[in-house]
């Protein structure tokens, strides 16, 4: 929650008004990696396909986020949280995506609580374990 | 490490869009009520009349700001109840062959209106306005750079390559890429660097 606010203020300071390519689009390597997961082993992806998907997914994120942001504006709230994103998906007609996303959000919060406990005991290992468990959750999400 | 950094960037991108969206509604309030009244009529006209009204838009501007501001104005000045508003477009909706109701969406490129999901109509118009605003302020750089970091690019140029242009000491099979142009090579180098970072992080983990 607070991290998002902090990052937004930093982002305001860094950007001098120009939106760079790396700020407007997701990294092309990550997009290519996600596309590869659904394809057979020997399949290849052209750079044009990756760039097209880069534009599509970045616009989709902005589309859903603007819907969630509009809801927050009407309710006089400044922070867009996970529930707002799930609500926006349902409002825009992406019902098949909203339900798995709610389940993912629920499990994410469970993992968050567990890691707060682990973090109190051991401070060094928490980030790596968090990344691993989140990765497992994302894999399960794909299965859903 | 690399994945964490990317996640941070993604969150920043979301915040940017949220802030740009917050600025848009204030612009809607400045529109002229007369224009808004006319556009309300155009809004609920039949598709044929919509095409006629659409012809009035000058083709020079792909996304004229006053036009879209006037479209948004009636919803701000006259807040309809959700159900009552959803009832009105249902009267004018035409069922497609796939039994999917769509709202006619004004487009400059195509003469015929494009039908979209009614739930997404406002969102699409809002995003169009945000993109038009970003372009008018010359904030978006359209041309893509072949690489993001000069130092990484130079390092990739210095690496030895075998026949076919592949790096000699690469371990993964993910280095396969279709295009072999110079820009693609640079992009491939960036991918290789990210893969290299992944190897480093995995080594640290194990």
Interface residues (C-beta under 8 A of the other chain):
Chain A: X3 X4 X7 X8 X10 X11 X12 X15 X17 X18 X19 X20 X21 X22 X23 X24 X26 X27 X28 X29 X30 X32 X36 X44 X45 X46 X47 X48 X51 X58 X59 X61 X62 X63 X65 X66 X67 X68 X69 X70 X72 X73 X80 X91 X92 X93 X127 X128 X131
Chain B: X3 X4 X6 X8 X9 X10 X11 X12 X13 X14 X15 X16 X17 X18 X19 X21 X22 X25 X117 X119 X120 X123 X124 X126 X127 X130 X134 X137 X138 X139 X140 X141 X144 X145 X148 X174 X176 X177 X178 X179 X184 X187 X190 X191 X194 X195 X205
